[in-house]
């Protein structure tokens, strides 16, 4: 490994390349072509790689770098937004030069933020004085937007904050209320998935439970077996890939990134049938 100072130089050079494409993080919204978006993805991906190496040094500090931490996080949020957009368009079978780009999201993943941490933040928000609540709420929203494993949960958690949290009389009840809310939303989501794709509900639950238990993606034939009206041979690949994408999205939203208690296949199965 090279000296710490060498990586600072590499980081600052990478910052210059990013800013040559997008001078500010808001400039990412102004990229008009996929070619420009591709250039940004490549440049910021390299910036993340260098930053991760710097993070292994005990003396690492953003004070040494040519980009402060908040600005880096703002760029990262735009990078993740672009990744989400491309993934969504891929599921819609839209052809894009970005379809095959590797966003290397593992570069962004930190130690898993478990449900206990989120519940602690929600309880503190509940107990905060009115003048502090907006600031705490914004901090939670910003964190949800910048953490890879929480982005898919952001809309639901914000819904809980808006609709449920004000009705809770004691912060000690937040955990139970959130668990009930999450179970209800999970049930609604999988019912909607079954309806949208004309899937056998019980077979779908079995499929997801097995996916969680084995941690292996369902095979194409397993996906096809869940569809009530079997697609033609010509359409099977497309249909199975679309359904698999939605199953993975469901699992990512409701089970992954929470800790083991939200992953167990048997627990998932029980909660959907109770």
MARTORMAR-706482 format. One record per residue (C-alpha): residue number from 1; x, y, z. Coordinates in steps of 0.05 Angstrom, whole numbers, plus 5000, padded with zeros to 4 digits. Example, Ala and Ser with C-alpha at 12.3 -4.5 7.8 and 13.67 -1.06 7.14 Angstrom:
<recs>
<1,<5246,4910,5156>> <2,<5273,4979,5143>> 
</recs>
This chain:
<recs>
<1,<5000,5000,5000>> <2,<5024,5070,4983>> <3,<5033,5125,5035>> <4,<4972,5162,5061>> <5,<4993,5226,5026>> <6,<4994,5191,4958>> <7,<4921,5171,4965>> <8,<4902,5242,4985>> <9,<4931,5265,4919>> <10,<4893,5210,4882>> <11,<4829,5230,4917>> <12,<4837,5304,4900>> <13,<4852,5286,4828>> <14,<4789,5244,4826>> <15,<4750,5302,4856>> <16,<4774,5347,4798>> <17,<4750,5296,4747>> <18,<4682,5292,4781>> <19,<4675,5368,4784>> <20,<4697,5375,4711>> <21,<4634,5335,4694>> <22,<4588,5361,4748>> <23,<4613,5424,4784>> <24,<4563,5415,4840>> <25,<4522,5356,4863>> <26,<4459,5390,4838>> <27,<4491,5391,4769>> <28,<4479,5316,4764>> <29,<4405,5332,4753>> <30,<4425,5373,4691>> <31,<4461,5316,4654>> <32,<4422,5311,4589>> <33,<4450,5248,4558>> <34,<4466,5177,4580>> <35,<4537,5188,4556>> <36,<4545,5245,4606>> <37,<4513,5203,4661>> <38,<4561,5147,4645>> <39,<4621,5193,4652>> <40,<4596,5217,4720>> <41,<4585,5145,4744>> <42,<4656,5125,4724>> <43,<4687,5187,4755>> <44,<4650,5182,4821>> <45,<4660,5107,4825>> <46,<4735,5119,4822>> <47,<4728,5173,4876>> <48,<4693,5122,4921>> <49,<4747,5071,4909>> <50,<4802,5119,4932>> <51,<4760,5142,4991>> <52,<4751,5071,5014>> <53,<4827,5060,5013>> <54,<4837,5124,5052>> <55,<4787,5099,5103>> <56,<4834,5042,5122>> <57,<4886,5092,5149>> <58,<4879,5109,5223>> <59,<4896,5181,5209>> <60,<4842,5189,5156>> <61,<4803,5254,5160>> <62,<4760,5291,5109>> <63,<4796,5354,5133>> <64,<4856,5330,5092>> <65,<4816,5324,5028>> <66,<4793,5370,4972>> <67,<4720,5353,4985>> <68,<4685,5357,5052>> <69,<4645,5299,5079>> <70,<4576,5330,5069>> <71,<4591,5347,4996>> <72,<4616,5275,4985>> <73,<4551,5249,5015>> <74,<4510,5295,4971>> <75,<4545,5269,4908>> <76,<4537,5198,4934>> <77,<4462,5209,4941>> <78,<4458,5232,4868>> <79,<4499,5171,4848>> <80,<4451,5125,4884>> <81,<4391,5160,4853>> <82,<4420,5146,4784>> <83,<4432,5073,4803>> <84,<4359,5067,4826>> <85,<4334,5098,4761>> <86,<4375,5052,4717>> <87,<4352,4991,4757>> <88,<4280,5012,4749>> <89,<4287,5024,4674>> <90,<4322,4957,4666>> <91,<4261,4922,4697>> <92,<4218,4959,4646>> <93,<4263,4930,4591>> <94,<4287,4999,4569>> <95,<4351,4994,4529>> <96,<4406,5038,4558>> <97,<4481,5043,4552>> <98,<4481,5045,4628>> <99,<4447,4977,4636>> <100,<4512,4940,4640>> <101,<4551,4990,4682>> <102,<4572,4964,4750>> <103,<4555,5016,4802>> <104,<4596,4976,4853>> <105,<4547,4990,4909>> <106,<4588,4947,4955>> <107,<4636,5007,4957>> <108,<4581,5045,4994>> <109,<4556,4993,5042>> <110,<4575,5005,5114>> <111,<4565,4960,5174>> <112,<4492,4941,5175>> <113,<4446,4991,5209>> <114,<4397,4947,5247>> <115,<4325,4960,5266>> <116,<4344,4977,5337>> <117,<4383,5038,5313>> <118,<4325,5062,5271>> <119,<4276,5052,5329>> <120,<4322,5092,5374>> <121,<4321,5150,5325>> <122,<4246,5147,5319>> <123,<4237,5147,5394>> <124,<4282,5208,5401>> <125,<4243,5243,5346>> <126,<4178,5227,5384>> <127,<4205,5258,5448>> <128,<4237,5319,5415>> <129,<4212,5388,5428>> <130,<4171,5417,5369>> <131,<4227,5464,5349>> <132,<4276,5405,5345>> <133,<4231,5356,5309>> <134,<4241,5384,5239>> <135,<4316,5381,5247>> <136,<4315,5310,5273>> <137,<4266,5289,5219>> <138,<4311,5318,5165>> <139,<4371,5282,5194>> <140,<4334,5216,5191>> <141,<4312,5230,5119>> <142,<4383,5247,5098>> <143,<4410,5184,5129>> <144,<4358,5141,5095>> <145,<4376,5173,5029>> <146,<4451,5162,5036>> <147,<4453,5092,5064>> <148,<4448,5040,5009>> <149,<4411,4987,5050>> <150,<4359,5038,5074>> <151,<4341,5075,5011>> <152,<4287,5025,4992>> <153,<4256,5034,5061>> <154,<4258,5110,5061>> <155,<4187,5122,5035>> <156,<4156,5073,5085>> <157,<4194,5099,5145>> <158,<4175,5170,5127>> <159,<4103,5148,5121>> <160,<4107,5119,5192>> <161,<4136,5185,5217>> <162,<4081,5225,5185>> <163,<4020,5182,5197>> <164,<4035,5138,5257>> <165,<4087,5171,5302>> <166,<4042,5231,5321>> <167,<3989,5182,5346>> <168,<4036,5145,5394>> <169,<4028,5168,5466>> <170,<4093,5142,5494>> <171,<4161,5133,5461>> <172,<4167,5065,5494>> <173,<4111,5042,5448>> <174,<4147,5062,5384>> <175,<4180,4994,5374>> <176,<4115,4955,5378>> <177,<4078,5005,5335>> <178,<4132,5004,5282>> <179,<4134,4928,5280>> <180,<4058,4926,5270>> <181,<4063,4980,5216>> <182,<4119,4942,5180>> <183,<4081,4876,5182>> <184,<4019,4908,5153>> <185,<4058,4943,5098>> <186,<4095,4879,5082>> <187,<4030,4841,5075>> <188,<4000,4895,5031>> <189,<4062,4896,4987>> <190,<4064,4822,4974>> <191,<3989,4820,4960>> <192,<3998,4876,4910>> <193,<4056,4839,4878>> <194,<4014,4776,4871>> <195,<3957,4817,4840>> <196,<4000,4857,4792>> <197,<4035,4796,4764>> <198,<3977,4747,4770>> <199,<4015,4702,4818>> <200,<3990,4648,4865>> <201,<3995,4681,4933>> <202,<4012,4620,4975>> <203,<4064,4597,4924>> <204,<4094,4666,4924>> <205,<4100,4666,5000>> <206,<4133,4598,4996>> <207,<4181,4623,4942>> <208,<4201,4685,4983>> <209,<4209,4644,5047>> <210,<4254,4595,5012>> <211,<4294,4652,4981>> <212,<4305,4681,5050>> <213,<4322,4614,5082>> <214,<4371,4591,5028>> <215,<4397,4660,5008>> <216,<4395,4636,4936>> <217,<4356,4670,4881>> <218,<4297,4628,4855>> <219,<4309,4592,4789>> <220,<4269,4610,4727>> <221,<4226,4548,4731>> <222,<4210,4564,4804>> <223,<4187,4633,4784>> <224,<4145,4607,4727>> <225,<4111,4557,4774>> <226,<4084,4615,4815>> <227,<4051,4649,4755>> <228,<3978,4629,4749>> <229,<3976,4632,4673>> <230,<4041,4604,4646>> <231,<4073,4650,4595>> <232,<4090,4625,4526>> <233,<4159,4597,4515>> <234,<4177,4661,4478>> <235,<4156,4704,4538>> <236,<4182,4661,4594>> <237,<4250,4693,4601>> <238,<4222,4764,4602>> <239,<4166,4746,4650>> <240,<4210,4709,4699>> <241,<4263,4764,4700>> <242,<4209,4817,4713>> <243,<4178,4777,4770>> <244,<4246,4760,4799>> <245,<4264,4834,4799>> <246,<4201,4851,4838>> <247,<4212,4794,4887>> <248,<4283,4818,4900>> <249,<4258,4889,4908>> <250,<4206,4865,4959>> <251,<4259,4827,4998>> <252,<4307,4885,4996>> <253,<4254,4933,5023>> <254,<4223,4891,5077>> <255,<4276,4841,5100>> <256,<4347,4861,5082>> <257,<4389,4911,5120>> <258,<4350,4903,5185>> <259,<4387,4848,5220>> <260,<4373,4775,5227>> <261,<4305,4781,5260>> <262,<4277,4809,5195>> <263,<4309,4757,5149>> <264,<4289,4689,5175>> <265,<4245,4652,5125>> <266,<4202,4618,5178>> <267,<4188,4683,5213>> <268,<4168,4716,5148>> <269,<4121,4658,5131>> <270,<4088,4662,5199>> <271,<4078,4737,5197>> <272,<4042,4734,5130>> <273,<3994,4679,5152>> <274,<3979,4702,5223>> 
</recs>
